Amino acid sequence: MDANSGQSQKNIEAKPQEADELKESIVDALRTCYDPEIPVNIYELGLIYNIDVDSQANVNVRMTLTSPGCPVAGSLPPEVQYKVQSVIGVKSAKVDLVWDPPWNPSMMSEAAKLQLGML
C-alpha cells in the first residue's frame, strides 16, 4: 500500500514475449534511420550493436557510426533516441555511442551488401 494514498501500487513489467515484440517494433523504427551518405538504413548497415529492453520498457541502444569523424555524429544518435522513444510501449530511451568494436563493412547484413553492390 502507498502510505500517502492508501492504494496499492503496481509495477508494470514487460513479459518476455512483450519485450520481444517491443524490440521488433524498435528495429522497425531503426530501419527508418539513414546515414545520408549511404542509401541503407542504420540497422542493416550494422551500426546498431545492441538493443536492451528492461522489464519496465526502458530501452538502451548501443550503436556506432561508420567512423569517428562521421558528419552525422551530432545528429544521428538523437534521431535514434527520438525514434525509439516514439515507439508505442517504450517508457524511455537512451542511446550510447560506442567505438569499440570499430565498425567495418563486414558488419552489414547481406541485404545491405546486395543493395550497395558488394555481393
N, C-alpha and C positions, 0 to 999 in steps of 0.2 A: 504494500500500500504506500502511496505517496503521502508523506506526512503533511504536506500542505493542502492537498485537495481531498484526501480521504479515499482516492480512487487508486486502483492498482494500475501500474504502468506495464506495458508490454513492449518487449524488444522485438522488433520486426526483423527476422533473419531470412536471408535468401537461402532457399533449399538448393542442394547441389544442381538439380535439374534446372531450376530457375536461374542460377548463376551461369550455367552453360548457355541457356537461351539468351541471357543478357549479354554474355560475351559475344555470341553470334551477332547480335544487334550492334554491338560496339564495332566489331570487324566490318560490318556493312557500312557503318558511318565512316570508318577509317578509309574505306575504299573510295570515298568521295574526296579525299585529300590528295593533292598532287604537288610534286615539285614542279614549278613552272617550266623548268628546263628539260624535263623528261616526261614524255606523254604516257606515263604509267603511274598508277596510284601508289601511295607510300607503303601500303600493306604488301602489295605484290613485289615492290622493289626490295622488300626485306628490311625496311627501316624500323619496323616495329619488332622489338626483341621480346617483349613480354606484356601481357595484359593480365593483371591480377584483380579479381573481384572478390572482396571480402564478404562476410556474412551479412553486413549492413548495406551492401550495394555501393560501397565506396570503391572507386576504381583507381588503380595506379598503372600507368602505361610507361614502360621503359622503351625509349626509342633513340635512334641516332640519325645522323644526316650523312649524305654521301661523302662529305669532307668537313673538317672543322671550319673552313673558310666559305662554306656554302652561303650564298646570298640570302637564303630564307631562314637562316639560323634564328633570327629575331621574330619572324612571323609564323613559321610553321608549327612550332610547339604550342603557342597559344591557340592556333586554329585547331590543332588536335584536341587540346583540352576543351575548347568550346564545343566541338562536335561530339565528343564523348559525353560531356555534361548534358548535352541536349537529348541524349538517348533516353527514352521513357524508361523509368525504373532505376536510373543511376542517381544515387544520392549526392555524390561528389566525385570530382575527377582531378587527378594530379598527374602531371607529365614530368618524367625525369629524363633529361637529355644526357646520354652517356656516349663515351667514345671508345669504350672497351667492351667487346672486341670492335676494332675498326671495321666499318662497312666495306664490302668488296662485292663485285658483280656476281660471285658465286652464291650470294645470299638471296638473289632474285628467284622468284618462282619460275617454273617453266613457261607459264603463260606470259610473264613479263619478258623473258628472254625471247620468246617467239614474237611478241609484239615489237620488240626492238631489233628483230632480225639477227639475233645471236644464236639461233638454232638452225 
